[in-house]
Amino acid sequence: MIGSARLEDPVSLEELAIKKINGGQVKEGLKLILRAAKGYEEVGRIEDAARLYKYLGYAVLERTNSVEKARPSLLKSAYLHLDLIDGEISKLEIDINALDEYCFSVLEIFAILNDHKSLEKYAEEFARIYEDLGNSYRDNEDIDMAIQVYESAHRYYKLANNVEACKKIAETLITLYGQVAESGLEGGDIQNAAEAFYRLASFTRVLFGYSIHFIEMMDTSAKNFEKASKIAYSNGDLDDTTTLLVRAQYAYLLARNFNRAKLIGLNTARMLYQVISAHRSEGDDEMATEKLLELTEVLIGVGKLDEAMETYKSALEGKSNIEFRVRVRLAALKWFAALNSREDVLEDIENIEYYAGRRKYLKALELAENAMKREGLIETLEKIHAAEGVYR
């Protein structure tokens, strides 16, 4: 009786389900996952129930390749996540990270179900929630949080195809990033100012396209990244110096200041070879690998793709993760966008950076992979795949 009671405990059921799935008894394991999900729901552990219904839906979809068979579990998860959203926004202290996760899950599920009507409906709802939160944070002069939630509002209005609301939020974000940039310059936080100008440029593009307005803001970002790198260098911090120089290189690229971007890229490459060698001699393989990836980005940015891919392979030998894959694709996309003045590619870059910035690297990688399946980038993507060992 005690053993039986323990098995009906949702935590124990979930543990047993995972053991069965890992042991090859997938069908039996998924049945236990369903029982565990129902058990969590009965005891009020809604987040765990939502998580398991989502897992079950994905597992069914993977096994059967049938959206219809996965639909009941995925819809159950979506509606439980909506309950979680209602609960979160009713709190005095809202956990933005939790709210982000819940909203992301709902929209992800409706995207998988190809339910565009529900996707747009809830994206619009979430956008209004985040816009109201942004207004509250702004009224309380919490600019960092206001920016974070306004960016989510902008993303959701875009998913809802609400063009006017997108522009309105973009104008607000331009104002706020302008304040951050000005504050950074006045307070000597040049790197933060550079980051703010970069984001300011992105939202300027929403209003004016790949225009002189965008280029001027991106060029200002580049100059400040370059200035910040000189400060880091004067402090003897070569790791920060090279990181900031890579940011400067790509900001100059997007500003179509190709001569400056190339000069910085070549100088940074020379510096990185020395930095990588130093880290290896000290036995710091992790930092050496990180700098190899930076070198990959630099080489892509000066048009040395084949050399970049050899460096990328070396980096992956030290550490292979999704973030690296996202960064390499972003570098290639920025290079292509700058060379061809492609606003559509800039739009893709902004979407990828949004998810990467929130550490949703799987989503960022999916978007980056799709973005590179366009004429002019397919050959580059094939070379990236070859370096990653995807296609032999």
C-alpha positions in Angstrom: 0.0 0.0 0.0 2.8 2.4 0.9 4.6 1.7 -2.4 1.4 2.1 -4.3 0.6 5.5 -2.7 4.2 6.6 -3.4 3.7 5.8 -7.1 0.6 8.0 -7.3 2.6 10.9 -6.0 3.2 13.0 -9.1 6.8 13.6 -8.3 7.4 9.8 -8.0 5.3 9.2 -11.2 7.4 11.7 -13.1 10.7 10.1 -11.9 9.5 6.6 -12.9 8.3 7.9 -16.2 11.7 9.4 -17.1 13.4 6.1 -16.1 11.1 4.2 -18.4 11.6 6.6 -21.3 15.4 6.6 -20.8 15.2 2.8 -20.6 13.4 2.5 -24.0 9.9 1.9 -22.6 8.6 5.1 -24.2 4.9 4.3 -24.5 4.7 3.2 -20.8 6.7 6.3 -19.8 4.4 8.7 -21.6 1.4 7.2 -20.0 3.0 7.8 -16.6 3.8 11.4 -17.7 0.1 12.0 -18.3 -0.8 10.6 -14.9 1.9 12.8 -13.3 0.6 15.8 -15.1 -2.9 15.2 -13.9 -1.6 14.6 -10.4 0.3 17.9 -10.4 -2.9 19.6 -11.6 -5.0 18.0 -8.8 -2.7 19.2 -6.1 -2.5 22.8 -7.5 1.1 22.6 -8.9 0.0 24.2 -12.2 3.4 25.1 -13.4 4.6 21.5 -13.2 1.4 20.3 -14.8 1.8 22.7 -17.7 5.4 21.7 -18.1 4.5 18.0 -18.3 1.6 18.4 -20.7 3.9 20.4 -23.0 6.6 17.7 -22.7 3.9 15.0 -23.5 2.7 17.0 -26.5 6.2 17.4 -27.9 6.9 13.7 -27.4 3.7 12.7 -29.2 4.5 15.0 -32.0 8.0 13.7 -32.4 6.9 10.0 -32.3 3.9 10.4 -34.6 4.6 13.5 -36.6 0.9 14.3 -36.1 -0.1 17.8 -34.9 -3.6 16.5 -34.3 -2.5 13.7 -31.9 -0.3 16.2 -30.0 -3.0 18.9 -30.0 -4.9 17.9 -26.7 -1.8 17.8 -24.5 -0.4 21.0 -26.1 -3.7 22.9 -25.7 -3.9 21.8 -22.1 -0.4 23.1 -21.5 -1.3 26.4 -23.3 -4.4 27.0 -21.2 -2.6 26.1 -17.9 0.1 28.6 -18.9 -2.6 31.2 -19.4 -3.7 30.6 -15.9 -0.1 31.1 -14.7 0.0 34.4 -16.6 -3.2 35.6 -14.9 -1.8 34.6 -11.5 1.5 36.3 -12.1 0.2 39.6 -13.3 -2.2 39.8 -10.2 0.8 39.7 -7.9 2.2 42.9 -6.3 5.7 41.9 -7.3 5.7 40.4 -10.8 8.5 38.0 -11.7 9.2 39.2 -15.3 11.4 36.2 -16.1 8.6 33.8 -15.1 6.1 35.9 -17.1 8.3 35.8 -20.1 8.5 32.0 -19.9 4.8 31.6 -19.6 4.0 33.9 -22.5 6.7 32.3 -24.7 5.3 28.9 -24.0 1.7 29.9 -25.0 2.8 31.5 -28.3 5.2 28.7 -29.1 2.4 26.1 -28.7 0.0 28.0 -30.9 2.8 28.4 -33.5 3.4 24.6 -33.4 -0.4 24.0 -33.8 -0.5 26.4 -36.8 -3.3 28.2 -35.0 -2.4 31.7 -36.3 -5.7 33.2 -35.1 -5.0 32.3 -31.4 -1.3 33.2 -31.9 -2.2 36.8 -32.9 -4.9 37.1 -30.3 -2.7 36.2 -27.4 0.3 38.1 -28.8 -1.9 41.2 -28.8 -3.0 40.5 -25.2 0.5 39.9 -24.0 1.7 43.1 -25.8 -0.8 45.2 -23.9 0.2 43.5 -20.6 3.8 44.3 -21.2 3.1 47.9 -22.4 1.1 48.6 -19.2 4.0 47.1 -17.2 6.5 49.3 -19.1 4.4 52.4 -18.3 4.4 51.5 -14.6 8.2 50.9 -14.5 8.7 54.2 -16.5 6.5 56.1 -14.1 8.6 54.7 -11.2 11.8 55.7 -13.1 13.0 52.1 -13.4 14.3 52.6 -16.9 16.1 49.3 -17.2 13.0 47.3 -16.4 10.9 49.6 -18.5 13.1 48.9 -21.5 13.0 45.1 -20.9 9.3 44.9 -20.9 8.7 47.4 -23.7 11.0 45.3 -25.9 8.7 42.3 -25.2 5.7 44.5 -25.9 7.2 45.4 -29.2 8.0 41.8 -30.0 4.4 40.7 -29.3 2.8 43.6 -31.2 4.9 42.5 -34.1 3.6 38.9 -33.8 0.1 40.3 -33.7 0.8 42.3 -36.9 -0.1 45.6 -35.2 2.2 47.9 -37.1 1.1 51.2 -35.5 1.6 49.8 -32.0 5.0 48.6 -33.0 6.0 52.1 -34.2 4.6 53.6 -31.0 6.6 51.3 -28.7 9.7 51.8 -30.9 9.4 55.6 -30.4 9.2 55.0 -26.7 12.3 52.7 -26.7 14.3 55.3 -28.8 13.6 57.9 -26.1 14.6 55.5 -23.3 17.7 54.2 -25.0 18.6 57.8 -25.7 18.4 58.5 -21.9 20.6 55.5 -21.1 23.2 56.5 -23.7 23.3 60.1 -22.5 23.6 58.9 -18.9 26.4 56.5 -19.9 28.4 59.2 -21.6 28.0 61.6 -18.7 28.9 59.0 -16.1 31.9 57.6 -18.0 30.2 54.2 -18.7 31.1 54.2 -22.4 30.4 50.5 -22.9 26.8 50.9 -21.7 26.4 53.9 -23.9 27.6 51.9 -26.9 25.2 49.2 -26.1 22.4 51.7 -25.8 23.3 53.4 -29.2 23.3 49.9 -30.8 19.7 49.2 -29.5 18.7 52.7 -30.4 19.8 52.1 -33.9 17.7 48.9 -34.1 14.5 50.8 -33.2 15.4 53.7 -35.4 15.3 51.1 -38.2 11.8 50.2 -37.3 10.7 53.8 -38.1 13.0 54.7 -40.9 14.4 51.5 -42.4 18.1 51.0 -43.4 18.5 54.7 -43.7 21.0 57.4 -42.8 19.2 57.7 -39.4 20.0 54.0 -38.6 23.5 54.3 -40.0 24.3 57.4 -37.9 23.2 55.7 -34.7 25.1 52.5 -35.5 28.2 54.5 -36.3 27.9 56.3 -33.0 27.6 52.9 -31.3 30.8 51.7 -33.1 32.8 54.7 -32.0 31.8 54.2 -28.4 32.6 50.5 -28.5 36.0 51.5 -29.9 36.5 54.1 -27.2 35.5 51.6 -24.5 38.1 49.1 -25.9 40.8 51.7 -25.5 39.9 52.2 -21.9 40.0 48.4 -21.4 43.4 48.2 -23.1 44.8 51.0 -20.9 43.7 48.9 -17.9 45.6 45.9 -19.2 42.4 43.9 -19.8 43.0 42.3 -23.2 40.0 40.0 -23.0 37.6 42.9 -22.7 39.5 44.8 -25.2 39.1 42.2 -27.9 35.4 41.6 -27.1 34.7 45.3 -27.4 36.6 45.6 -30.6 34.6 42.8 -32.2 31.4 44.7 -31.2 32.9 47.9 -32.7 33.8 46.0 -35.9 30.3 44.8 -36.5 28.7 48.1 -35.6 30.9 49.8 -38.1 29.9 47.1 -40.6 26.2 47.7 -40.1 26.9 51.4 -40.4 28.5 50.5 -43.8 31.8 52.1 -42.7 33.7 49.2 -44.4 37.2 50.7 -44.2 37.0 51.3 -40.5 35.4 47.8 -39.9 38.2 46.1 -41.9 41.0 48.0 -40.2 39.6 47.2 -36.7 39.0 43.6 -37.8 42.5 43.0 -39.0 44.1 44.6 -35.9 41.7 42.6 -33.6 42.6 39.4 -35.4 46.3 40.0 -34.7 45.6 40.7 -31.0 43.4 37.6 -30.7 46.1 35.3 -31.9 48.3 36.6 -29.1 45.5 36.4 -26.5 44.6 32.8 -27.5 48.2 31.7 -27.3 48.5 33.3 -23.8 45.4 31.6 -22.5 46.6 28.2 -23.9 50.0 28.6 -22.2 48.2 29.3 -18.9 46.0 26.2 -19.3 42.8 28.3 -19.6 41.2 26.3 -22.4 37.8 27.7 -21.8 38.8 31.3 -22.4 41.0 30.2 -25.3 37.9 28.6 -26.9 35.8 31.8 -26.3 38.5 33.8 -28.0 38.7 31.4 -30.9 35.0 32.1 -31.4 35.6 35.8 -31.4 38.4 35.3 -33.9 35.9 33.4 -36.1 33.5 36.4 -35.9 36.3 38.8 -36.8 37.4 36.7 -39.8 33.8 36.5 -41.1 33.6 40.3 -40.7 36.6 40.9 -43.0 35.4 38.4 -45.6 37.8 35.5 -44.8 35.1 32.9 -44.6 37.2 29.7 -45.2 39.8 30.8 -42.6 36.9 31.6 -40.3 35.5 28.1 -40.6 38.8 26.5 -39.8 39.0 28.6 -36.6 35.4 27.8 -35.9 36.2 24.1 -36.0 39.0 24.6 -33.6 36.6 26.4 -31.2 34.1 23.6 -31.4 36.7 21.1 -30.5 37.1 23.0 -27.2 33.4 23.7 -26.5 30.3 23.0 -28.6 27.2 24.7 -27.6 24.1 26.4 -29.2 25.2 29.9 -28.3 28.3 29.5 -30.5 26.2 28.3 -33.4 23.9 31.4 -33.0 26.8 33.8 -32.9 28.5 32.5 -36.0 25.3 32.7 -38.0 24.6 36.2 -36.6 28.1 37.3 -37.8 27.4 35.9 -41.3 24.0 37.6 -41.4 25.4 41.0 -40.3 28.2 40.8 -43.0 25.6 40.0 -45.7 23.1 42.6 -44.5 25.8 45.4 -44.5 27.2 44.5 -47.9 23.8 44.4 -49.5 21.9 47.0 -47.4 19.3 44.4 -46.7 16.7 45.6 -44.2 14.9 42.3 -44.3 18.1 40.6 -43.0 18.4 43.3 -40.3 14.9 42.4 -39.2 16.0 38.7 -38.9 19.1 39.8 -36.9 16.9 41.8 -34.5 14.6 38.8 -33.9 17.6 36.5 -33.3 19.3 38.9 -30.9 16.1 39.3 -29.0 15.9 35.6 -28.2 19.6 35.2 -27.7 19.6 38.1 -25.3 17.1 36.2 -23.2 19.1 33.0 -23.5 16.5 31.2 -25.6 19.3 29.9 -27.9 17.2 27.1 -29.4 14.7 29.6 -30.7 17.5 31.9 -31.8 19.2 29.1 -33.6 16.0 28.1 -35.4 15.5 31.7 -36.6 19.1 32.1 -37.6 19.1 28.8 -39.6 16.0 29.9 -41.4 17.3 33.4 -42.1 20.4 31.9 -43.8 18.3 29.9 -46.2 18.1 32.7 -48.7 19.9 33.4 -51.9 23.4 34.6 -51.2 23.8 32.9 -47.9 23.1 29.2 -48.6 26.7 28.5 -49.5 27.9 30.2 -46.3 25.4 28.1 -44.3 26.7 24.9 -46.0 30.2 25.8 -44.9 29.0 26.5 -41.4 27.3 23.1 -41.4 30.5 21.4 -42.6 32.5 23.0 -39.8 29.9 21.8 -37.3 30.0 18.3 -38.8 26.4 18.4 -39.6 26.8 17.3 -43.2 29.7 15.0 -44.1 
